[in-house]
């Protein structure tokens, strides 16, 4: 616990977060970077299809990136703890800027084969994971402990904002030229590199023993820390099913509304409405967090989400079914940012990357299976059965939170 607070004592918690120069630089750089990433998310499948690739190949590219992110999650956390986090971020930004510049050049020269696209997308996904682990674990070295929930709430707003603005911007840039979205993404990484480079504060605790241990040892240390913590175990038990429910509900809505005959434009608007719910929740997260203590806010949010998922199920096939989903996402950023703030504040700084990576992987692994699970249920049993599945997952999460409310309430150290 002393390691986690070592740098915190040097930070001024009387100064508003918006006046924290280092965090503002990090946040601003990542706002641009995540917008660039969201642009590429749309541009990649369009590029594959334009090269006479099939929808299966376009989907395979997304699957490849998802598998890489899961596979490298734990090693990335160990790397973020083992090496200087600021340097890790700079190396990742440099690598991604080079990769997307190479891809844009290959497109302009008509040398962008499917093999080249898959190789660059896969390499960029590895760097995405490494950067994310380093960025998440550096926040506690830049922000006072009392302001960590607010900092993570701002990060949530940044992510929702990028996911909302990125696809339309990506479509506009792609219309200008197939290489333009990727040049934009390369530029976004360059701007992120510059922002990270201007961060002043020491960002990495001393780790005299790190050179004497293997990467495998470091990953196992993070796993042992999580397993030994009743609080983190309770968080995983609660988070895994609710993340499955949220991902499954959004994917189910797309399939159900498509089967009901709604146009692609209507589906795009529906997805945008869901994202707006999360963005508004992120913007209001700091105020919401002051209303209730963590364990009560968590149980309240899960109870509200369960009710809203039931309401969405009742509206099966109607565009109005996305309204409860958007409302359900409203409280999610407040809970997520408060949760990551507590983990960052109570975990020794030298192992934060590993611990956060273990928690994130454990909490989201089930969510990665949600599309194929609910897709199978929709195909064989119908949309109502699929939504009932996500309602059941949400109920499991609420039950886990209620049964572990004492652990969640009394936690003092992770």
C-alpha positions in Angstrom: 0.0 0.0 0.0 2.9 2.4 0.7 4.1 2.0 -2.9 0.8 3.1 -4.2 0.9 6.3 -2.2 4.5 7.1 -2.7 4.0 9.5 -5.5 0.5 10.6 -4.4 2.0 12.6 -1.5 3.7 14.8 -4.0 0.6 15.6 -6.0 -1.6 18.7 -5.2 -5.1 17.5 -4.6 -6.4 21.0 -4.0 -5.9 21.9 -7.7 -8.8 21.0 -10.0 -8.1 18.1 -12.4 -8.5 20.3 -15.4 -5.5 22.3 -14.2 -3.4 19.1 -13.9 -1.0 19.7 -16.8 0.3 16.2 -17.1 -3.1 14.5 -17.0 -4.5 17.0 -19.5 -1.7 16.3 -21.9 -2.3 12.5 -21.6 -6.1 12.9 -21.9 -5.9 15.3 -24.9 -3.4 13.1 -26.7 -5.5 10.0 -26.2 -8.7 11.8 -27.3 -7.1 12.4 -30.7 -5.6 8.9 -30.7 -8.8 7.1 -29.9 -10.7 9.1 -32.5 -8.1 7.9 -35.1 -8.6 4.3 -33.9 -12.3 4.6 -34.2 -11.9 5.9 -37.8 -9.8 2.9 -38.7 -12.3 0.5 -37.2 -14.7 1.4 -39.9 -12.1 1.9 -42.7 -10.5 -1.6 -42.3 -13.5 -3.7 -43.3 -14.3 -1.2 -46.1 -10.7 -1.6 -47.4 -10.9 -5.4 -47.3 -14.2 -5.4 -49.2 -12.8 -3.0 -51.8 -10.0 -5.4 -52.6 -12.5 -8.1 -53.6 -12.4 -9.5 -50.1 -15.5 -11.2 -48.7 -17.5 -10.3 -45.7 -16.0 -13.4 -44.0 -12.5 -12.0 -44.6 -13.6 -8.6 -43.2 -15.0 -10.3 -40.2 -11.9 -12.4 -39.8 -9.8 -9.2 -39.5 -11.9 -8.0 -36.6 -11.7 -11.5 -35.0 -7.9 -11.5 -35.4 -7.6 -8.1 -33.6 -9.9 -9.3 -30.8 -8.0 -12.5 -30.3 -4.7 -10.6 -30.2 -6.0 -8.2 -27.6 -7.1 -11.0 -25.3 -3.9 -13.0 -25.8 -1.6 -10.1 -25.0 -3.6 -8.6 -22.2 -1.6 -10.2 -19.3 1.9 -9.8 -20.9 1.1 -6.2 -21.6 0.3 -5.6 -17.9 3.7 -7.1 -17.0 5.5 -5.1 -19.5 3.9 -1.9 -18.3 5.1 -2.7 -14.8 8.5 -3.9 -15.8 9.6 -1.0 -18.0 9.2 2.8 -18.0 5.5 3.4 -18.8 6.1 6.7 -20.5 8.7 5.1 -22.8 6.3 2.1 -23.5 3.7 4.6 -24.7 6.1 6.5 -26.8 7.4 3.3 -28.5 3.8 2.1 -29.1 2.8 5.5 -30.6 5.8 5.5 -32.9 5.2 2.0 -34.0 1.6 2.6 -34.8 2.3 5.8 -36.7 4.9 4.0 -38.8 2.5 1.0 -39.4 -0.4 3.2 -40.6 1.9 5.4 -42.7 3.2 2.2 -44.4 -0.4 1.0 -45.0 -1.5 4.3 -46.5 1.6 4.3 -48.8 0.8 0.8 -49.8 -2.7 1.8 -50.7 -1.6 4.7 -52.7 0.9 2.5 -54.6 -1.7 -0.3 -55.1 0.4 -2.7 -53.0 -2.1 -3.2 -50.2 -2.7 -6.9 -50.4 -4.9 -8.7 -47.8 -1.7 -10.2 -46.3 -0.3 -6.7 -45.8 -3.6 -5.5 -44.3 -3.8 -8.4 -41.9 -0.2 -8.1 -40.8 -0.4 -4.4 -40.1 -3.8 -4.7 -38.3 -2.4 -7.5 -36.1 0.8 -5.6 -35.2 -1.2 -2.5 -34.4 -3.5 -4.5 -32.1 -0.4 -5.7 -30.2 0.7 -2.1 -29.7 -2.8 -1.0 -28.8 -2.8 -3.5 -25.9 0.7 -2.5 -24.7 -0.2 1.2 -24.8 -3.5 0.7 -23.0 -1.9 -1.2 -20.1 0.8 1.5 -19.7 -1.7 4.4 -20.0 -4.2 2.9 -17.4 -1.5 2.2 -14.9 0.3 5.6 -15.2 -2.8 7.6 -14.2 -2.2 7.1 -10.5 1.3 8.6 -10.9 -0.2 11.7 -12.5 -3.4 12.2 -10.5 -3.9 12.5 -6.7 -5.7 9.6 -5.1 -8.8 11.6 -4.3 -9.2 12.6 -8.0 -8.7 9.1 -9.5 -12.4 8.4 -10.0 -12.9 11.7 -11.8 -9.8 11.0 -14.0 -11.2 7.6 -15.0 -14.6 9.1 -15.6 -13.0 11.6 -18.1 -11.4 8.6 -19.8 -14.8 6.9 -20.1 -16.2 10.1 -21.7 -13.3 10.2 -24.1 -13.9 6.6 -25.2 -17.6 7.0 -25.7 -17.1 10.3 -27.6 -14.5 8.7 -29.9 -16.8 5.7 -30.6 -19.6 8.0 -31.4 -17.7 10.5 -33.7 -15.2 8.0 -35.2 -17.4 6.0 -37.6 -19.1 9.0 -39.3 -15.7 10.7 -39.6 -14.2 7.4 -40.9 -16.9 7.2 -43.6 -16.3 10.8 -44.7 -12.5 10.3 -44.9 -12.8 7.0 -46.7 -15.0 8.8 -49.3 -12.1 11.2 -49.9 -9.7 8.3 -50.6 -9.0 4.8 -49.3 -5.7 5.9 -47.8 -7.0 9.0 -46.0 -8.5 7.4 -42.9 -5.2 5.6 -42.2 -3.1 8.7 -42.8 -5.5 10.4 -40.2 -4.8 7.6 -37.8 -1.1 7.8 -38.3 -1.3 11.6 -37.6 -3.3 10.9 -34.4 -0.6 8.6 -33.1 2.1 11.3 -33.8 0.1 13.8 -31.8 -0.3 11.3 -29.0 3.5 10.8 -29.0 4.1 14.5 -28.7 1.6 14.8 -25.8 3.1 11.9 -23.9 6.6 13.4 -24.5 5.7 16.6 -22.8 4.5 14.9 -19.6 6.9 16.0 -16.8 6.2 13.9 -13.8 8.2 10.7 -12.9 5.9 8.0 -14.1 7.5 4.8 -13.1 8.3 3.4 -9.6 11.7 1.9 -9.0 11.8 -1.8 -9.5 15.2 -3.1 -8.5 14.0 -6.7 -8.6 12.4 -6.5 -12.1 15.6 -7.3 -14.0 16.0 -10.5 -11.9 12.6 -11.9 -12.7 11.1 -13.3 -15.9 8.0 -12.0 -17.6 6.2 -15.2 -16.6 7.0 -14.6 -13.0 5.7 -11.0 -13.2 2.4 -12.2 -14.7 2.0 -14.8 -12.1 2.6 -12.2 -9.4 -0.3 -10.2 -10.7 -2.5 -13.2 -10.8 -1.6 -14.2 -7.2 -2.4 -10.6 -6.1 -5.9 -10.7 -7.6 -6.6 -14.2 -6.3 -5.6 -13.2 -2.8 -7.9 -10.1 -2.8 -11.5 -10.8 -1.7 -12.4 -7.4 -3.2 -11.0 -8.1 -6.6 -12.5 -11.6 -6.7 -15.9 -10.1 -5.9 -15.4 -7.5 -8.7 -14.7 -10.2 -11.3 -17.6 -12.3 -10.2 -19.9 -9.3 -10.7 -18.3 -7.8 -13.8 -18.0 -10.9 -16.0 -21.7 -11.6 -16.3 -22.7 -7.9 -16.6 -20.2 -7.2 -19.4 -21.6 -10.3 -21.2 -25.1 -8.9 -20.7 -24.2 -5.4 -22.0 -22.3 -6.7 -25.1 -24.9 -9.4 -25.8 -27.8 -7.0 -25.5 -26.3 -4.5 -28.0 -25.5 -7.3 -30.4 -28.9 -8.9 -30.0 -30.6 -5.5 -30.7 -28.8 -5.3 -34.0 -29.7 -8.8 -35.1 -33.3 -8.4 -33.9 -33.9 -5.1 -35.6 -32.3 -6.4 -38.8 -34.6 -9.4 -38.8 -37.5 -7.0 -38.2 -36.7 -5.2 -41.5 -35.3 -1.9 -40.2 -32.9 -0.2 -42.6 -29.1 0.1 -42.1 -29.6 3.9 -41.5 -32.1 3.2 -38.7 -29.7 0.7 -37.2 -26.9 3.2 -37.3 -29.1 5.8 -35.5 -30.0 3.1 -33.0 -26.4 2.3 -32.3 -25.7 6.0 -32.0 -28.4 6.4 -29.4 -26.9 3.7 -27.3 -23.5 5.3 -27.4 -25.0 8.7 -26.4 -26.4 7.1 -23.3 -22.9 6.0 -22.2 -21.4 9.4 -23.2 -23.9 11.3 -21.1 -23.3 9.0 -18.2 -19.6 9.6 -18.4 -20.1 13.3 -18.4 -22.3 13.1 -15.3 -20.2 10.4 -13.6 -18.5 12.6 -11.1 -21.8 13.9 -9.8 -23.4 10.5 -9.8 -20.5 9.1 -7.7 -21.2 11.6 -4.9 -24.7 10.4 -4.5 -24.0 7.0 -3.0 -21.1 4.9 -1.7 -19.5 2.5 -4.1 -21.3 -0.7 -3.1 -24.8 1.0 -3.1 -24.1 2.7 -6.4 -23.0 -0.6 -7.9 -26.1 -2.6 -6.7 -28.4 0.3 -7.7 -26.9 0.4 -11.2 -27.2 -3.4 -11.6 -30.8 -3.4 -10.4 -31.7 -0.6 -12.8 -29.9 -2.3 -15.7 -31.8 -5.6 -15.0 -35.1 -3.8 -15.1 -34.2 -1.9 -18.3 -33.1 -5.1 -20.0 -36.4 -6.7 -19.2 -38.1 -3.6 -20.7 -36.0 -3.9 -23.8 -37.0 -7.6 -24.2 -40.6 -6.6 -24.0 -40.1 -4.2 -26.9 -38.4 -6.9 -29.0 -38.3 -5.9 -32.7 -39.3 -2.3 -32.1 -36.7 0.5 -32.6 -37.8 1.7 -29.1 -36.0 -1.3 -27.6 -32.7 0.6 -27.8 -34.0 3.3 -25.4 -33.7 1.1 -22.3 -30.3 0.0 -23.5 -29.1 3.6 -23.8 -30.5 4.4 -20.4 -28.8 1.3 -18.9 -25.4 2.5 -20.1 -25.9 5.8 -18.3 -24.8 4.6 -14.9 -22.0 2.3 -16.3 -19.3 5.0 -16.6 -19.8 6.1 -13.0 -19.4 2.6 -11.7 -16.4 1.7 -14.0 -14.5 4.9 -13.2 -15.1 4.5 -9.4 -14.0 0.9 -9.6 -10.8 1.6 -11.5 -10.1 4.5 -9.3 -10.2 2.3 -6.2 -8.0 -0.4 -7.8 -5.4 2.2 -8.8 -5.5 3.8 -5.3 -5.2 0.6 -3.4 -2.8 -1.4 -5.5 1.0 -1.0 -5.2 2.3 1.1 -8.0 4.9 -1.4 -9.1 2.2 -4.1 -10.0 -0.7 -1.9 -11.1 -0.3 -2.8 -14.8 -0.5 -6.5 -14.1 -3.4 -6.3 -11.6 -5.5 -4.1 -13.8 -4.8 -6.3 -16.8 -5.8 -9.4 -14.9 -9.1 -7.8 -13.7 -9.8 -6.4 -17.2 -9.2 -9.7 -18.9 -11.3 -11.7 -16.3 -14.1 -9.2 -16.5 -14.3 -8.9 -20.3 -13.4 -12.4 -21.5 -17.0 -13.5 -21.3 -18.1 -10.4 -23.2 -16.0 -11.4 -26.2 -18.1 -14.6 -26.4 -21.4 -12.7 -26.3 -21.8 -12.1 -30.0 -21.4 -15.7 -31.0 -23.6 -16.9 -28.1 -26.5 -14.5 -28.7 -26.1 -14.9 -32.5 -26.6 -18.7 -32.1 -29.6 -18.2 -29.8 -31.2 -15.7 -32.2 -30.8 -18.0 -35.1 -32.1 -21.1 -33.4 -34.5 -19.8 -30.8 -35.4 -16.2 -31.7 -34.7 -12.7 -30.4 -36.8 -13.0 -27.3 -34.7 -16.0 -26.2 -31.5 -14.1 -26.8 -32.6 -11.1 -24.8 -33.7 -13.5 -22.0 -30.2 -14.9 -22.0 -28.7 -11.5 -21.4 -31.3 -10.7 -18.7 -30.2 -13.9 -16.9 -26.6 -12.8 -17.1 -27.5 -9.4 -15.7 -29.4 -11.1 -12.8 -26.4 -13.3 -12.0 -24.3 -10.1 -11.7 -26.8 -8.5 -9.4 -26.9 -11.6 -7.2 -23.1 -11.7 -7.0 -23.0 -8.0 -6.0 -25.6 -8.5 -3.3 -23.9 -11.6 -1.9 -20.6 -9.8 -1.8 -21.8 -6.4 -0.7 -19.9 -6.7 2.6 -16.6 -7.2 0.8 -17.3 -4.4 -1.6 -18.3 -2.0 1.3 -15.5 -2.8 3.7 -12.6 -3.0 1.2 -9.6 -0.9 2.3 -6.9 -2.5 0.3 -7.1 -4.6 -2.9 
